[in-house]
Amino acid sequence: MSQIMFWEALRRAQDEEMERDPMVICMGEDIGVAGGTYKATNGLYDKYGPERVMDTPISENGFTGLAIGASFLGVRPVVEIMSVNFAWLAMDQIFNSAAKVRYMSGGQLEAPVVIRSPGGTAHQLGAQHSARMEKVFMGIAGLRVVTPSNPRQAYGLLKSAIRCNDPVFINEHELMYNMKGDVPDDEYFMSLEGSEVARDGRDVTLFGYNISVHWALAAAEVLSKQHAIEAEVIDLYSLAPLDRAGIAASVRKTHRAVIIEEAEAPVGVGSEVMAIINEECFFELDAAPVRLSALNIPIPYAHVLEKAVMPKTDDIVKAVLKMHGRG
């Protein structure tokens, strides 16, 4: 194991896959000469040249469409959209081309394209640069969606995504790129389906994904040390498909569930997880599941207001205590 940063894990995965397969290319704004806004392609331009590490114009619809078209012919593009807020501009290409081509061609065409993009609230970037769009992508049939919460997952999921013959959207978080964590020294792959137990527990399950996993872990420590409540934390690193079996297994074990998400609640990840819980293990519940989400407003620029919009560790603790009749 080596301790490396999140961005280094992404860079290592891309470097290894580009070295292994000449059909793997990278495309995006400032990913070449500049090495990427978050350094995830740092040095790859010098190693592989401009034909495989392509700086693109500020035209998400154009370069995403170009990558998807190339993937029909056997190229394996890794597209970096600098901010998920502007993935909206490429939604026609992602939704109507990449996600549907295998079905509509009767399996004659595939779109082995990876689209990486950071999002989330990241210290006063304003409403138009703080989108949490994972719930949009996970609603697109034919598209896989994964969201790593640590460097090990970032490395393993990107490696698997590049080799997958389905289109994969990787939802990264802007606050995580300098996060350090253990990554295996040997080549390592993660399944693009499933979830992980980030912390074992018996009294309540806290469900999170990417940054909210860390909020859940912080709350679990408070609950354990101050209230003698042992919370299990489930990392929902795969959002499409969601791990129905893993979600149900944990709830059957703890009989209580809190879902924590950074995005607004309507039509979100929390909604889907609650639906799975109700469908799979309703009669196992000792309390109604709870969602903790951002307020349903555009993210304010002011730092104090930006923080006020987001769920906090204290909110998670209070929700769990209320479930246990100690609120």
Steps between C-alpha positions, in 0.01 A plus 500: 500500500606858433346820629415720204260783428166459324626682188812285494285186506304626199818592317660161572192312373492697175875465449493123547206453267647727231829311518319166472260591219579752222126543438458674838504878458418799720302808399396816679563866578854575624584133555805504274764770530359620835463148639137541599323739736534241780828341372335172404682496164822664618793387283294286262520754217882487505498119512234421239480812286214717369337223296418301816469779757284758326440854617152592377311825446247610762224302331378212714238390248760493223787311661274259691322417176834454324614258771175301491518472121860380522399240756260346244811418294700340780675796659475515881480870586522640852321835490557755774225759531662767714186567705191282515291816484581517129433133431148628428638622168596145406186324625360436152817314403513304827128427527401444137823356356729329752235357731265373228722381217543139613123452540402687184758321286401156629848459650685582178654816649647576841610823665798420727540862605583630850383845603667641811375819658534675837210663676370587844527802724863604527550823695316792344482405134145629471180340381615440142815314609361295789266254330443149633376323187545135589124450530458613138754255363378205707159540338636436149437141389811346344750716691708376792565751779769464767623749759823430692542615859874438536819457289478119497153512350601776257780280366311171492179638355672698225705196398184289478305774322762536225481127428119489514306484173216707647509880531602596855453833674740556792369759743797650689494764774700819478598493868657155476784542251762564770363230731762235583432131538641150458509360147636153417842504335392220267239545229157517659146498363164567665166368388283768341207356694458472875567687823753481785467483876710800607429434869340202666212559742182350644263781608435710189620519139633827362499499119727745316692546178816694415531791746198404711674172592746712698218692669345167596828364638548814711145466638555130570801584719298753700214253543736230620705710742225719643182292471607131487325459163695300242415621149576303186614719209427378147691661214272504195782541252283361217193715436390330179431227568440543874588199715151382600628189674766688698256772606243244617757284680621788714148618589399146595799503735446842666124558444552876457625712211615857439597607148736797472546683170653831399243558226146632541247238611243499214548212254837415654719215617329506838162452336622191316664349808183554703296333226731198507475479879120514487481243221757255638477516880206713616406260780859495630487870591479619860467863387418687180806565278627859500658708222748778577558714194597850394230766510313523171646837396783615272829481691578844648836665437537633856706248700276504809188444290673234289576302816147552632351332191689172555417220746751481787639240738278637774191454280588134448556443871168664589313292242643177640427597861142582407466156339610345828253706702775722636438814298 
